[in-house]
């Protein structure tokens, strides 16, 4: 790597001059970001797991996390680090009170440990229903609460590590002034449409009526799309404390969110340090008839000496 262009610190030791195969992968609401790199055994020492790992590129803050794995061969150390979201993989049982998503995030963060640092937390306002998370990871608790918030008011939030600070942001506010596609960064692409992954045109929501001793069922459906695609059913059981109007509203909202094709796009491009999982980017690819906003579902940045490239997996049709 060229000196002055990148800075890679492990336990405050500078390995910038000897590190190779540097990759940074960031996912949208799907676990911790991953940072991997290698360096020759003859030019560096073995660092202890838990060591702090910091990487910047051309002055931009890229990654702040902790070393979790080192593979050793005769000539090379291969290192894997994760950001602080890795600590949210721990399991526990926790009751979410009737409270907004941002409040519940603060409760979760407060139970984990001193390596969790809170950053920018947007106000989510709407109270979520009481829910017992039994033997679930903290990440699953938060991601389910993000989904519950989406169903409740159509606002989608992104949970991410922002260079060592835990952010919860309205996903709409993460749009970048960046166009990917024709004559703009992209070098290759692969586009697909699917009703196989997350598409439902028949939603059944059930709740137990303990007083009557029956399970009540509420249905929302789109007969037109059932005719085109066949019946694609989503079943969900909810807390019996919800009333009929709330359950009906949930069924209708789930149908509105899920009753559409899933569009995915993989793009290879020149790197841009601003892009992370959850970013919004404008896609303009005339060959695929695409001219719209998309969410970066995952991105892998590769830093090879003076070259920076990235591969993005993008999703459409879920932008709320």
Secondary structure, 3 states (H helix, E strand, C coil): CCCCCEEEEECCEECCCCCEEEEEEEECCCCCCEEEEEEEHHHCCCCCCCCEEEEEECCEEEEEEEEEEEEECCCEEEEEEECHHHHHHCEEEEEECCEEHHHHHHHHHHHHCCCCCEEEECCCCCEECCEEEEEEEHHHHHHHHHHHHHHHHCCCEEEEECCCCEEEEEHHHHEEEEEEECCECEEEEEEEEECCCCCCCEEEEEEEECCCCEEEEEEEECHHHHHHHCCCEEEEECCCCCCHHHHHHHHHHHHHHHCCCEEEEEEEEECCCCCCCCCEEEEEEHHHCEEEEEEEEEEEEEEECCEEEEEEEEEECCCC
